[in-house]
Amino acid sequence: MRRAAVTDVLCVLVFVVIGRASHAKGETLAGIASTAWPFLTGLACGWAAARAWRRPFAVVPAGAGAWLGTVAVGMVLRVVSGQGTAAAFIAVALAFLGLFLLGWRAAAALLARRGRPAGRSPRGAPSSAR
């Protein structure tokens, strides 16, 4: 679970740092924290809503909850805190965070499947025993 949570936080931080850099806002720790906190709060809400700790590497519900919670709650908190949003920013956030928060989980599932012997379930039981 910890690895999934840290990976999600890193994805959100990459989104924030790239966004700040593309708008020449500077890379101060205070600036990054100011931009990141709404999205990190949204990530935590998404994890809680999806109960992501149960299956943190699953695309659904953990990845979808993380993604949609990060964007939805993050945007609401940005508006409430006076940081503002724009339609283009919401679209970019949905695309980037969807690609990253869902993408790493999909890649992990693909790698796990490739490393598993044919005819075996994730727990090692024969597929006919599922």
BELGI-V869156 format. One record per pair of residues at least 4 apart in sequence whose ideal C-beta (glycine too) atoms are under 6 Angstrom apart, sorted by sequence separation. I is the first residue (numbers start at 0). J is the second residue. D is the distance in whole Angstrom. If there is no record, write none. Layout:
BEGIN
i:j:d
I:J:D
I:J:D
END
This chain:
BEGIN
i:j:d
31:35:6
35:39:5
51:55:5
57:61:5
58:62:4
59:63:5
60:64:5
64:68:6
67:71:6
68:72:5
69:73:5
76:80:6
84:88:5
91:95:6
92:96:6
93:97:6
96:100:5
97:101:5
98:102:5
115:119:5
119:123:6
120:124:5
124:128:4
19:24:4
25:30:5
46:51:4
77:82:4
84:89:6
24:30:6
55:61:5
78:84:6
120:126:6
54:61:6
77:84:5
118:126:5
120:129:5
51:61:4
74:84:5
49:60:4
49:61:5
51:64:6
19:34:6
49:64:2
15:31:6
48:64:5
15:34:5
45:64:4
46:65:6
15:35:5
45:65:5
48:68:6
70:92:5
42:65:6
45:68:2
70:93:5
44:68:5
45:69:6
70:96:6
11:38:5
41:68:5
42:69:5
69:96:5
11:39:6
41:69:4
44:72:5
66:96:6
11:42:6
38:69:5
41:72:3
66:97:5
41:73:4
66:100:4
7:42:6
38:73:4
65:100:5
66:101:6
37:73:4
40:76:6
62:100:6
37:76:4
62:101:5
37:77:5
62:104:4
58:101:6
58:104:5
58:105:6
56:104:6
56:107:6
0:52:5
3:55:3
3:56:6
0:55:5
7:65:5
14:95:5
14:96:6
10:99:4
10:100:6
6:103:6
END
